[in-house]
Amino acid sequence: ALVDDAVDLDFLPSDVDRAALVPILGRVFDGARLAAKSMDGVPVQKRRKEFAAVSADLNNIFFEQPFRVPDYFALVTRALIV
């Protein structure tokens, strides 16, 4: 569903290899979910490291897969920054 939503929102091309991308994203988000469940009472610094690790994994995926930033999203982001 996440990959389909990304295609619908134009973050991925319609011909993206869903069969290859779904398990990759699944591993990252399943790992993040497990980490989040085990974070009750954990110091903020450790939680930040876990978040940074998930962010780094996603960053690598975004460079390896045909992700793109649609024009409308870039405009919205730019408007929020200003």
N, C-alpha and C positions, 0 to 999 in steps of 0.2 A: 504494500500500500504506500509506503514512503517513497519508493522509486516512482510509482505511478503519479503520486502527487507532485514530485519534482519534475516529471515530464509535463504534467498538466500546467504547472507554473512556469515552464520554459527554462528551468534550471538544468535540464538534461534534454538531449535530442530525443525525438520519438523512436529512433532506431537503436537506442542504447541497449547493450546486452544485459537485459534484466537478470538472466540466469547467472551471470557472473557477478553482478553488482549486489544482488540481494544478500548472499551469504557474507560478503565482505562487510557490508553495513551492519548486518545482524550481529556479527562478532563484536564489532565496536560498541554498538548500543547495548547488547546483552552484558558485555563486560562493564559498561558504565552503570547499568542498572544494578548489577551485583555490588559494585563498589559503593554506589549510593546507599544501598540497604545496609551496608556494614559500616557506615560513616557516623552513626549516632554516637555522640560523645567523643568523637575523634577531633583533635585540634584542627583549627582552621588551616594551618599551614599544610598539614597532610592532605586535607580535602582539596586545597588548591593544587597540590602536586597531582592528585588523581584527575582533577579537571583538566590540567595541562596535558596529561598523558592522552586523554580522550581527544582533546583538541588537536594534538599533534597527529594522532592516528587519522582523524578526519581530514586534516590538512594534506596528509600524504595521499589519501584516497581522492581528494579533490584534484590533485595534480596528476594522478594516474588515470582517472576516469574523465570523460568529456563534460564535466560540470562547467557551467557558464553563469554569468550574472546577467539576467535580462535587463533591458534598458529601463523598464519601469521600476525595478528594484534598486538600481543604481540611483535613479532620481529620488526615490523615497529616502534612501539612506543619506543622500546628499542633503536633502531638506531637513532631516533630523539632526544632522551635524551642525548645520548653520544656526 
